Amino acid sequence: MRALLLSALAFAAGFLGWRVAAPAPPLSRAAAPVAASAPEAPPLPEAAEARELRRRLALLETVPLRDLVRYGNEPLGDRMRRARGLAESERRETLRDWARFAVYDRARSQEMLALVRVEEDPEILSWLAEMIDLACLMKMNLDATYTDEEKRGVFPLALSGEPPERRVAALRVIGGDRSEGLPSEVQALLSDVLRGDPEPAVVAVAAEEIEQRYAPDTVEALLDAWRRLPSGEPRQRVARAYAKWVKWADLKQRFAEARGPLEHDEWARAWAAHLSFFEEGWDKDLPSIYGGTGDRDVRRSLFLALTNVHPWRRDLMREVAGLEADADLKDRYQRVLASEPTKIDAYATLYK
C-alpha cells in the first residue's frame, strides 16, 4: 500500500509538471476552419495513455490530504500551504514529522533554511520557525542541524529581516543544536536583538534561546529588554530567562525595584520556574515574597517549586502554607504536606 501511495504522489508531481508543459489543445471542430469539400475525419480511438491518466487521477483522489502533504514530492513551501487544509491537530503532527525528517536528512534541513530566506507568508514562516526549533531539540546527540557558517549567514535576517516572523525563524536557526553552547558572536547578536528589536515577540524568542543554554554575557541585555518591554507574555519570558542565570542577590534586587504588584508577581512567576537552582539565601526571603504575591496561580507555582527542592523543606512549606488565605489552596498545601514526598504527585494535588 505504501508503494502504491508513493507512486500516486510521484505521479501527482509529474502530472502538475505535465499540465504546465503540455501544448495548448487544438481548436474544436466547431471553431476550426474546415474546407467545405473535406470529409469528416473519424474519431481517434482512446489512447492507452489517456486511460492510464484517468486511472491514476482516480487513485490520487483517494489519497488523504494529510498523506499528500506529508509525503508528496512538491517543494516544502507548497506542501506547507496545502497543510492549511488540515485540521489543527493533524497540521501540528505533520510539522513534527517534517522536523523529525530533517533530523536525519541534511537536504531537508537545508530546504528549511532556504525557506527562511525567501518565504514571504508570515504564517508559513511561523510554522517554519516551530519546525526548526523542534528539529534542533531532537538532534542533541547527532550532527549539527546547521553549520556555524549557515548560522552566521542568517545573522542579518535575525537583525533586520521582514516580516518579524522571518527574524523569529532566523533566531531558531542561530539557536542551533541545544548541545553545542552559544558561541560569543551569537551571544552578541542575541544581546543586540534584546536591546533593539521593536517587536516583543522577537525579543521573547531571543530570550528563550538564552534560557536554553548558559549565556552569561547576555544577562544585562535581558534586564535591559525587560525594562523596555510592556507588560505581557514576551516580558514574562524575558524575566524567566533572566531568573535562570542570575544569583539570588540579583533577583532579590528585582523584587526590591518592582513598581507595584504586577511587576512583583512577574518576578515571582519567573523565580518559581527556577527556584530549585538557587543555592543560598532565597529560603529566608521566600515567606515575605510569597506573602506579597497577589496572583493565586503564582503563589501556587511557588509552593509547587518548593516540592522540587530536595530534601523537602517541610518547615518552610508549613510557613508558606500558613500565609495562604485562599481556603482551597491552603487545603491542597496541607494534603501535600501530609503525604510522603516519594509517594505524592504534588502537581496533581495542587492543580487537579
C-alpha positions in Angstrom: 0.0 0.0 0.0 2.8 2.4 0.8 4.4 1.7 -2.6 1.1 2.5 -4.2 0.8 5.7 -2.2 4.3 6.9 -3.1 3.6 6.0 -6.8 0.5 8.1 -6.7 2.3 11.0 -5.1 5.1 10.8 -7.6 2.6 10.8 -10.4 0.8 13.9 -8.9 4.1 15.8 -9.0 4.7 14.7 -12.6 1.1 15.5 -13.6 1.4 19.0 -12.3 4.5 19.5 -14.4 2.8 17.9 -17.5 -0.1 20.4 -17.1 2.4 23.3 -17.3 4.5 22.0 -20.1 1.8 20.4 -22.4 0.9 22.4 -25.5 -2.5 24.0 -25.9 -5.2 21.7 -27.2 -6.3 22.1 -30.8 -9.3 24.1 -31.7 -12.6 22.2 -31.7 -14.2 21.3 -35.0 -16.8 24.0 -34.5 -14.1 26.6 -34.2 -11.5 25.3 -36.6 -11.8 26.3 -40.3 -12.7 23.2 -42.4 -12.6 23.0 -46.1 -16.2 22.6 -47.5 -15.1 19.6 -49.6 -13.1 17.8 -46.9 -14.7 14.6 -45.5 -15.2 14.4 -41.7 -12.4 12.5 -40.0 -13.5 9.6 -37.9 -12.8 10.0 -34.1 -9.5 8.6 -32.9 -9.5 5.6 -30.6 -8.9 6.5 -27.0 -5.1 6.3 -26.3 -3.9 3.9 -23.6 -2.0 6.8 -22.0 -5.3 8.7 -21.5 -6.9 5.7 -19.9 -3.9 5.3 -17.6 -4.0 9.0 -16.8 -7.7 8.8 -15.7 -7.0 5.7 -13.6 -4.1 7.3 -11.8 -6.0 10.5 -11.2 -8.9 8.5 -9.7 -6.3 6.8 -7.4 -4.9 10.1 -6.4 -8.3 11.3 -5.3 -8.5 8.5 -2.8 -5.2 9.6 -1.1 -5.9 11.6 2.1 -4.8 15.2 2.1 -2.7 14.5 5.2 -0.6 11.9 3.2 -0.3 14.2 0.2 1.0 16.9 2.4 3.3 14.7 4.4 4.9 12.5 1.7 4.4 14.5 -1.5 7.2 15.4 -3.8 6.2 19.1 -4.0 8.6 21.7 -2.5 8.2 22.1 1.2 6.7 25.6 0.9 4.0 24.3 -1.4 3.2 21.4 1.0 3.1 23.8 3.9 0.4 25.8 2.1 -1.6 22.7 1.4 -1.3 22.0 5.2 -3.8 24.9 5.7 -6.5 22.4 4.7 -5.7 20.1 7.6 -7.3 20.1 11.0 -5.0 21.9 13.5 -4.1 18.6 15.3 -3.1 17.0 12.0 -1.2 20.1 10.9 0.8 20.2 14.1 1.5 16.5 13.9 2.7 17.0 10.3 5.0 19.8 11.4 6.5 17.5 14.0 7.0 14.8 11.4 8.8 17.2 9.0 11.0 18.3 11.9 11.9 14.7 12.6 12.6 14.0 9.0 15.0 17.0 9.0 17.0 15.5 11.9 18.1 12.6 9.7 18.2 14.3 6.3 20.6 17.1 5.6 18.8 18.1 2.4 15.5 18.6 4.3 17.2 20.9 6.9 18.7 22.9 4.1 15.3 23.2 2.4 14.0 24.7 5.7 17.0 27.1 5.8 16.3 28.2 2.2 12.7 29.0 3.1 13.8 31.2 6.0 15.4 33.4 3.3 12.7 33.5 0.7 9.3 32.8 2.2 7.0 35.8 2.4 3.9 34.4 4.2 4.1 35.2 7.9 2.1 32.1 8.9 4.3 29.8 6.9 7.4 31.5 8.5 5.9 30.9 11.9 5.3 27.2 11.2 8.8 27.0 9.8 10.3 28.5 13.0 8.4 25.9 15.0 9.8 23.1 12.8 13.4 24.3 13.1 13.1 24.6 16.9 11.7 21.0 17.1 14.4 19.7 14.8 17.2 21.3 16.9 15.7 20.0 20.1 15.5 16.4 18.7 19.1 16.5 17.5 21.0 16.9 20.7 23.4 14.0 20.2 23.7 13.9 16.4 25.5 16.1 13.9 24.6 19.7 13.8 21.4 20.6 12.0 23.0 23.8 10.7 26.7 24.5 10.4 28.3 27.6 12.0 28.6 29.2 8.6 25.0 28.6 7.9 24.1 30.1 11.2 26.3 33.2 10.6 24.7 33.5 7.2 21.3 34.3 8.7 22.6 36.9 11.2 21.4 39.8 9.0 17.9 38.2 8.8 17.7 37.9 12.6 18.6 41.6 13.0 16.5 43.2 10.2 14.5 40.6 8.3 10.9 41.4 7.4 8.3 40.4 8.3 9.1 39.8 12.1 8.3 36.1 11.7 11.4 35.9 9.5 13.5 37.2 12.3 12.0 34.6 14.6 12.8 31.8 12.2 16.4 33.1 11.8 16.8 33.1 15.6 15.7 29.5 15.7 18.4 28.7 13.2 21.0 30.6 15.1 20.0 28.9 18.4 21.0 25.7 16.7 21.5 22.4 18.5 21.0 22.6 22.2 24.1 20.6 22.9 26.5 23.0 21.2 26.5 26.0 23.6 26.4 29.6 22.4 29.5 31.0 20.7 30.4 34.5 21.6 29.2 36.0 18.4 25.8 34.5 18.9 25.6 35.9 22.4 26.5 39.4 21.0 23.7 39.1 18.3 21.1 38.0 20.9 22.1 41.0 23.0 21.5 43.3 20.0 18.1 41.7 19.5 17.2 42.1 23.1 18.2 45.7 23.2 16.9 46.9 19.9 14.2 44.8 18.2 10.9 46.7 18.1 8.8 43.5 18.2 8.2 42.0 21.6 7.6 38.5 20.2 11.0 38.5 18.5 12.7 39.6 21.8 10.9 36.8 23.6 12.3 34.2 21.2 15.8 35.6 21.7 15.2 35.2 25.5 14.1 31.6 25.0 17.3 30.8 23.2 19.3 32.2 26.1 17.3 30.3 28.6 18.1 27.0 26.9 21.8 27.4 27.4 24.1 29.3 29.7 24.9 32.7 28.3 26.4 35.0 31.0 27.2 37.8 28.6 23.5 38.4 27.8 22.2 38.8 31.4 22.4 42.6 31.4 20.8 42.7 28.0 17.9 40.6 29.3 17.4 43.1 32.1 17.5 46.0 29.6 14.9 44.2 27.4 12.6 43.6 30.5 12.8 47.3 31.4 11.9 48.5 27.9 9.1 46.0 27.1 5.5 46.5 28.0 3.9 44.0 30.5 2.7 40.8 28.9 3.8 37.3 27.9 7.0 38.4 26.0 8.3 40.4 29.0 7.5 37.4 31.3 9.6 35.1 29.1 12.5 37.6 29.3 12.1 37.7 33.1 12.2 33.9 33.2 15.4 33.7 31.2 17.0 36.3 33.5 15.9 34.4 36.6 17.6 31.2 35.4 21.1 32.6 35.2 21.5 35.2 38.0 22.3 34.8 41.7 19.7 35.2 44.3 21.1 38.6 45.3 20.4 39.9 41.8 16.9 38.6 41.7 16.1 39.9 45.2 17.1 43.3 43.9 14.5 43.0 41.1 11.8 42.4 43.8 13.0 45.5 45.7 12.8 47.6 42.5 9.3 46.3 41.4 6.9 49.1 40.8 3.7 47.7 42.0 2.0 44.2 42.3 2.2 43.4 38.6 6.0 43.6 38.5 6.3 41.8 41.8 4.2 38.9 40.6 6.0 38.8 37.3 9.3 38.3 39.0 7.8 35.8 41.4 6.5 33.7 38.4 9.9 33.8 36.8 11.6 32.8 40.1 9.2 29.8 40.6 10.4 28.4 37.3 13.9 28.1 38.6 13.7 28.2 42.4 15.4 24.9 42.8 18.6 26.2 41.2 19.2 28.9 43.8 21.8 27.7 46.4 21.7 30.2 49.2 19.7 33.0 50.8 16.4 32.5 49.0 14.8 30.5 51.7 15.0 33.4 54.2 13.2 35.7 51.8 10.6 33.3 50.4 7.9 33.9 53.0 7.9 37.7 52.6 7.9 37.4 48.8 5.1 34.8 48.9 3.1 37.0 51.2 3.4 39.9 48.9 2.3 38.0 45.8 -1.3 38.7 44.8 -1.8 36.3 42.0 -3.2 32.9 43.2 -1.6 30.9 40.4 1.8 32.5 41.0 1.6 31.6 44.7 0.7 28.0 43.8 3.6 27.9 41.4 6.0 29.0 44.2 4.7 26.2 46.5 5.0 23.7 43.7 8.6 24.8 43.2 9.3 24.0 46.8 8.3 20.4 46.2 11.1 20.2 43.7 13.7 21.2 46.3 15.4 18.1 47.8 15.4 17.3 50.5 12.0 18.7 51.2 12.0 21.8 53.4 8.8 21.0 55.4 9.4 23.8 57.8 9.4 26.3 55.0 6.5 24.7 53.3 4.4 24.8 56.5 5.4 28.5 57.0 4.2 29.3 53.4 1.0 27.3 53.9 0.3 29.3 57.0 0.4 32.5 54.9 -2.2 31.3 52.4 -5.6 32.9 52.7 -7.4 31.0 49.9 -9.2 28.1 51.6 -9.0 25.7 48.7 -5.3 26.4 48.0 -4.5 26.0 51.7 -6.2 22.7 51.8 -4.2 21.5 48.9 -1.0 22.6 50.6 -1.9 20.6 53.7 -2.6 17.5 51.6 0.8 17.7 50.1 2.4 18.2 53.5 0.6 15.1 54.8 2.0 12.9 52.1 5.3 11.2 51.7 7.5 13.1 49.1 8.3 9.9 47.3 4.6 8.8 47.0 2.8 12.0 46.2 2.2 13.6 42.9 2.3 17.2 44.1 1.3 18.7 40.8 -1.9 16.6 40.7 -2.8 17.6 44.2 -2.2 21.3 43.6 -3.7 21.6 40.1 -6.4 18.9 39.7 
